[in-house]
Amino acid sequence: MADLVYPPVVVAIKLFWKYLGLKFDFEGEENIPRKDGAILSINHIGYLDFALTGTAALPTGRYVRFMAKKEIFDNKLAGPLMRGMHHICVDRSSGTASFVAALRALRSGEVVGIFPEATISVSFEIKEIKSGAVRLAMGAGVPIIPTIVWGSQRIWTKKVKRDLRRKKVPITVRFGKPLHFEKNSDVEAGEKLLRDTMIAMLHEVQEKYPDSHQGQRWAPVRLGGSAPAPLN
């Protein structure tokens, strides 16, 4: 498909990152296929996760098509951009159409980004995940690339005032090794494997993170931070 909107948006986003002075640590891009379809299963800790993940994937030569809620597509400014970049609209009142659209994109060789927790985790831990990513992987015959973002919650996240001041915030995006799921295999087992993998990756990323988590609002209580405790 023709990408007329995505390239200029990428330029604008890169200028925004430069303005913020972010320090990037991107790892594992070799795990993203260069031609075939794949799913990026991403943890969700802030409003910039999609843009950061898309930026981290650029060295592979792939544009990520994100599944995003209908309310974003209904926005007068964001909507035309989302459609122009061929992202996939998710109407939570009727999920069949979005599932079919994602399946079609994957079978045509696209990389599709999914936030399986569905909403931002205010505890910054991995919440329970939905089955959509695993079911799509089985239906399209494509791998899932577990993906972890860390540091984005320090800029703009749920229930915290956004901070767009220029400062050198470390941002990590890690793409894990592909997970493969056979058609008609156990969906619940697949969900557990995916979630366990993402939790292990998150902990590894947090251990390597250069800034201390102790006492920080953007850090989970498990690491001595003051974010809300997990509900599950």
C-alpha positions in Angstrom: 0.0 0.0 0.0 1.2 3.6 -0.7 2.5 5.4 2.3 2.2 9.1 1.6 1.3 10.2 5.2 3.6 8.0 7.3 7.0 9.5 6.1 6.3 13.1 7.0 4.8 12.1 10.3 8.0 10.2 11.1 10.0 13.3 10.3 7.8 15.3 12.7 8.1 12.7 15.4 11.8 12.6 15.2 12.0 16.4 15.6 9.8 16.0 18.6 12.1 13.5 20.2 15.0 15.8 19.4 13.2 18.7 21.2 12.6 16.5 24.2 16.3 15.4 24.3 15.4 11.7 24.8 18.2 9.1 25.2 17.3 6.0 23.2 18.2 2.4 23.9 16.7 0.3 21.1 17.4 -3.5 21.2 16.4 -6.6 19.3 15.3 -5.0 16.0 16.8 -8.1 14.3 13.8 -10.1 15.6 11.4 -8.1 13.4 11.0 -9.8 10.0 12.1 -7.7 7.0 9.3 -8.8 4.7 6.7 -11.0 6.2 3.9 -10.3 8.6 4.4 -10.1 12.4 2.7 -8.9 15.5 4.4 -6.6 18.0 2.8 -7.3 21.4 3.6 -4.1 23.4 3.2 -3.2 27.1 1.3 0.0 27.7 2.6 2.5 30.2 2.2 5.9 28.4 0.5 7.8 25.6 3.7 7.9 23.5 4.3 4.1 23.5 3.1 3.7 19.9 5.3 6.4 18.5 8.3 5.2 20.4 7.8 1.6 19.3 7.3 2.8 15.7 10.5 4.8 15.9 12.5 1.9 17.2 11.3 -0.3 14.3 12.3 2.1 11.6 15.9 0.7 11.1 14.2 -2.5 9.9 12.5 -0.6 7.0 9.1 -1.5 8.3 6.2 0.8 9.2 4.1 -0.5 12.1 0.3 -0.5 11.7 -1.1 0.0 15.2 -4.4 -1.2 16.4 -6.0 1.8 18.2 -9.3 2.7 19.8 -12.0 4.2 17.6 -12.0 7.5 19.7 -8.6 8.4 18.3 -9.9 7.9 14.7 -12.9 10.1 15.5 -10.6 13.0 16.5 -10.6 15.7 13.8 -6.8 16.0 13.9 -5.6 12.5 14.7 -8.2 10.7 12.7 -7.0 11.6 9.2 -3.4 10.9 10.2 -4.3 7.5 11.6 -6.2 6.5 8.5 -3.4 7.9 6.3 -0.8 5.8 8.1 -3.1 2.7 7.6 -3.5 2.0 11.3 -6.4 -0.2 12.3 -9.5 1.1 14.1 -10.7 -0.9 17.1 -14.4 -0.4 17.9 -14.7 -2.1 21.3 -18.5 -2.4 20.9 -17.9 -4.5 17.8 -14.5 -6.1 17.5 -15.0 -8.4 14.6 -14.3 -5.8 11.9 -11.0 -4.7 13.5 -10.0 -8.4 13.9 -10.6 -9.1 10.2 -8.8 -5.9 9.2 -5.8 -6.9 11.3 -5.9 -10.4 9.9 -5.9 -9.1 6.4 -3.0 -6.8 7.1 -0.9 -9.6 8.6 -1.6 -12.0 5.8 -0.5 -9.3 3.3 2.9 -9.0 5.1 2.3 -6.0 7.4 3.7 -5.6 10.9 0.9 -4.9 13.3 1.3 -3.3 16.7 -1.0 -4.4 19.5 -1.3 -3.4 23.2 -2.7 -6.6 24.6 -3.5 -5.0 28.0 -6.0 -2.8 26.1 -5.4 0.2 28.4 -2.5 1.9 30.1 -1.3 0.2 33.2 -1.2 2.8 35.9 0.9 0.5 38.1 3.5 0.2 35.2 3.4 -3.6 35.6 2.0 -6.0 33.0 -1.7 -6.4 33.5 -3.8 -9.3 32.4 -3.8 -9.5 28.6 -6.5 -10.0 26.0 -6.5 -13.0 23.7 -6.5 -11.0 20.4 -2.8 -11.1 19.7 -2.5 -14.8 20.1 -5.7 -15.5 18.1 -4.4 -13.2 15.3 -1.0 -15.0 15.3 -2.7 -18.3 15.0 -5.1 -17.2 12.3 -2.5 -15.4 10.2 0.3 -17.8 10.8 2.7 -15.1 11.9 5.0 -14.7 14.9 4.4 -12.5 17.9 7.4 -10.3 18.8 7.1 -9.4 22.6 7.9 -5.8 22.9 8.8 -3.7 26.0 8.8 0.1 26.3 10.2 1.7 29.5 10.7 5.4 30.3 7.8 6.8 28.3 5.6 7.0 31.5 8.0 9.8 32.7 6.8 12.0 29.8 3.1 11.5 29.5 0.9 8.8 31.1 -2.5 8.3 32.6 -3.5 10.2 35.8 -0.2 12.1 35.9 0.4 15.6 34.5 2.4 15.4 31.3 5.9 16.7 31.3 7.1 17.9 27.9 10.1 19.8 29.2 13.4 19.2 27.4 15.4 16.7 29.6 17.4 13.6 28.9 15.0 10.9 29.8 16.3 7.4 29.0 13.9 5.5 26.8 14.2 1.7 26.2 12.4 -0.3 23.6 13.3 -4.0 23.4 12.0 -6.4 20.8 12.1 -10.0 22.1 12.6 -13.3 20.2 9.6 -14.3 18.1 6.9 -16.6 19.7 5.2 -19.0 17.3 1.8 -20.4 17.8 0.3 -23.3 15.9 -3.2 -23.0 14.4 -5.9 -24.4 16.8 -3.4 -24.6 19.7 -4.4 -23.7 23.3 -5.2 -19.9 23.3 -5.1 -19.7 27.1 -1.7 -21.3 27.2 -0.5 -18.9 24.5 -1.7 -16.0 26.5 0.1 -17.2 29.6 3.4 -17.7 27.6 3.1 -14.3 26.1 2.4 -12.5 29.4 5.1 -14.4 31.2 7.6 -13.6 28.5 6.7 -9.9 28.6 7.0 -9.8 32.4 10.4 -11.4 32.3 11.5 -8.9 29.6 10.1 -5.9 31.5 12.1 -6.9 34.6 15.3 -7.3 32.6 14.8 -3.8 31.0 14.1 -2.3 34.4 17.3 -3.9 35.9 19.4 -2.3 33.2 17.7 1.1 33.3 20.2 3.8 34.1 18.1 5.9 36.4 17.1 4.8 39.9 13.4 3.8 40.5 13.5 4.4 44.2 10.8 6.9 45.4 9.8 7.8 41.9 6.1 8.3 40.9 6.9 6.8 37.5 8.2 3.6 39.1 6.2 0.5 40.3 6.0 -0.2 44.0 7.9 -3.4 43.4 11.0 -1.3 42.6 10.4 1.2 45.5 8.4 3.6 43.4 5.2 5.3 44.4 3.0 4.4 41.4 -0.4 2.8 42.3 -0.2 -0.9 43.4 -1.3 -3.4 40.8 -4.9 -4.6 40.9 -4.1 -8.1 39.9 
